[in-house]
């Protein structure tokens, strides 16, 4: 994809995604429906959830939307995917994490997409 086209694509995707973010009351249910399994690599998730659960859920929801995009847009190169992730993280940090946030230290997680549960009937 040409650089100009990619930047336009990036801006449109971010605007559309941020505008479609569910309200705080529905956010946790939306994240649960994404069927992610969170594996902690570094940090203390329980402390984070006590301090700022809402921002954690927002971030996981946005990661789910990026995952959906990557599944739909098979023609994106690895560089474009990395640039999209970097831009998304920067915009997220500016929009949701301000200087008043209680988040300190680092947390490294791995989000694994789970297969939907299959039901077998006789």
Long-range contacts (C-beta under 8 A, 24 or more apart in sequence): 1-75, 1-76, 1-77, 1-80, 6-80, 6-83, 10-83, 10-84, 10-87, 13-69, 13-84, 14-87, 14-88, 14-91, 17-62, 17-65, 18-91, 18-95, 21-58, 21-61, 21-62, 22-61, 24-54, 27-54, 27-57, 27-58, 27-61, 28-57, 30-61, 31-57, 31-60, 31-61, 31-64, 34-60, 34-61, 34-64, 34-113, 35-113, 35-114, 35-115, 35-116, 36-60, 36-63, 36-64, 36-111, 36-112, 36-113, 36-114, 37-111, 37-112, 37-113, 37-114, 38-109, 38-110, 38-111, 38-112, 39-109, 39-110, 39-111, 39-112, 40-107, 40-108, 40-109, 41-108, 41-109, 41-110, 42-106, 42-107, 42-108, 43-105, 43-106, 43-107, 43-108, 43-109, 44-107, 45-107, 45-109, 48-103, 48-107, 51-102, 51-103, 52-101, 52-102, 52-103, 55-96, 55-97, 55-101, 55-103, 58-92, 58-96, 59-92, 59-96, 60-111, 62-88, 62-92, 63-111, 67-111, 67-113
